[in-house]
Amino acid sequence: MRAVSAIESILGCPAGGLLALLGPRRPRGRPLPTPPERLENARPVYGPEPLLARALGEEEFSRLNEGTVPVSVQETVHLDRTGRTARHTVTQVVRATHDGADHVTAHLNVDEPPGPPMTASAQCGVLLDQRCVPALGLTTLRIGFGRPLARGESTVVAYTVDLGPHGHRTTHHERALPLHVRHYFLHVVFHPEALPASVYGYYRAHDGAPRADIRTLPLSGSGTAHILPADAAAGVHGIFWKWPGTAT
């Protein structure tokens, strides 16, 4: 813009004349999706008969996280010495697509119903509601921002879910990303007394689709594995592992 102003001075044009011809500046980054675009792109990721729709109800599911888009998601899964998920922590940055967005709805699935007892807490944001649906092995959390956001404004939401005893060793963890996310980081922390024989990252186009892009992941010296896909595409991203002496 300074260069255009300098050209105006050289040519003797009225101040702002050339700038007016250029029109408004294009905003940086990806354009914020409109609600119709968002819904059209997001729903297929959850599959044809999503458990989340059964837990929330079709009407609430159709408006899931309306008014926000995810920018960054970071989650850590802690396993105990029995190989079961003990704690799940998530930190995510969301951006408002229109004025007034004031909460997001998160959810957590376990391998098989009935789900174990869960205790949730919010470190950033306010835990407004927790719904457990044992028959589906699913818990939903509604987390408020503390105030309505303006369009284009971002905020951080962080929460922890502690799981009670449950029957089966965990063999995978995955997250459905309904829209493209600039930064997605999944970190699995194994107990030193229960390390897996092998660990793999994978991607699925939608819930119910077969695993694809399967690749071996190294186990760190501290017994952890992670995936960090660059510009994570919409779909299901996850990690699965095989326990010693088992095929799965």
Rosetta blueprint (number, residue, H / E / L):
1 M L
2 R H
3 A H
4 V H
5 S H
6 A H
7 I H
8 E H
9 S H
10 I H
11 L H
12 G L
13 C L
14 P L
15 A L
16 G L
17 G H
18 L H
19 L H
20 A H
21 L H
22 L H
23 G L
24 P L
25 R L
26 R L
27 P L
28 R L
29 G L
30 R L
31 P L
32 L L
33 P L
34 T L
35 P H
36 P H
37 E H
38 R H
39 L H
40 E H
41 N H
42 A H
43 R H
44 P H
45 V H
46 Y H
47 G L
48 P L
49 E L
50 P L
51 L H
52 L H
53 A H
54 R H
55 A H
56 L H
57 G L
58 E H
59 E H
60 E H
61 F H
62 S H
63 R L
64 L L
65 N L
66 E L
67 G L
68 T E
69 V E
70 P E
71 V E
72 S E
73 V E
74 Q E
75 E E
76 T E
77 V E
78 H E
79 L E
80 D L
81 R L
82 T L
83 G L
84 R L
85 T E
86 A E
87 R E
88 H E
89 T E
90 V E
91 T E
92 Q E
93 V E
94 V E
95 R E
96 A E
97 T L
98 H L
99 D L
100 G L
101 A L
102 D L
103 H E
104 V E
105 T E
106 A E
107 H E
108 L E
109 N E
110 V L
111 D L
112 E L
113 P L
114 P L
115 G L
116 P L
117 P L
118 M E
119 T E
120 A E
121 S E
122 A E
123 Q E
124 C E
125 G L
126 V E
127 L E
128 L E
129 D E
130 Q E
131 R E
132 C E
133 V E
134 P H
135 A H
136 L H
137 G L
138 L E
139 T E
140 T E
141 L E
142 R E
143 I E
144 G E
145 F L
146 G L
147 R L
148 P L
149 L L
150 A L
151 R L
152 G L
153 E L
154 S E
155 T E
156 V E
157 V E
158 A E
159 Y E
160 T E
161 V E
162 D E
163 L E
164 G L
165 P L
166 H L
167 G L
168 H L
169 R L
170 T L
171 T L
172 H E
173 H E
174 E E
175 R E
176 A E
177 L E
178 P L
179 L L
180 H L
181 V E
182 R E
183 H E
184 Y E
185 F E
186 L E
187 H E
188 V E
189 V E
190 F L
191 H L
192 P L
193 E L
194 A L
195 L L
196 P L
197 A L
198 S E
199 V E
200 Y E
201 G E
202 Y E
203 Y E
204 R E
205 A L
206 H L
207 D L
208 G L
209 A L
210 P L
211 R L
212 A E
213 D E
214 I E
215 R E
216 T E
217 L L
218 P L
219 L L
220 S L
221 G L
222 S L
223 G L
224 T E
225 A E
226 H E
227 I E
228 L L
229 P L
230 A E
231 D E
232 A E
233 A L
234 A L
235 G E
236 V E
237 H E
238 G E
239 I E
240 F E
241 W E
242 K E
243 W L
244 P L
245 G L
246 T L
247 A L
248 T L
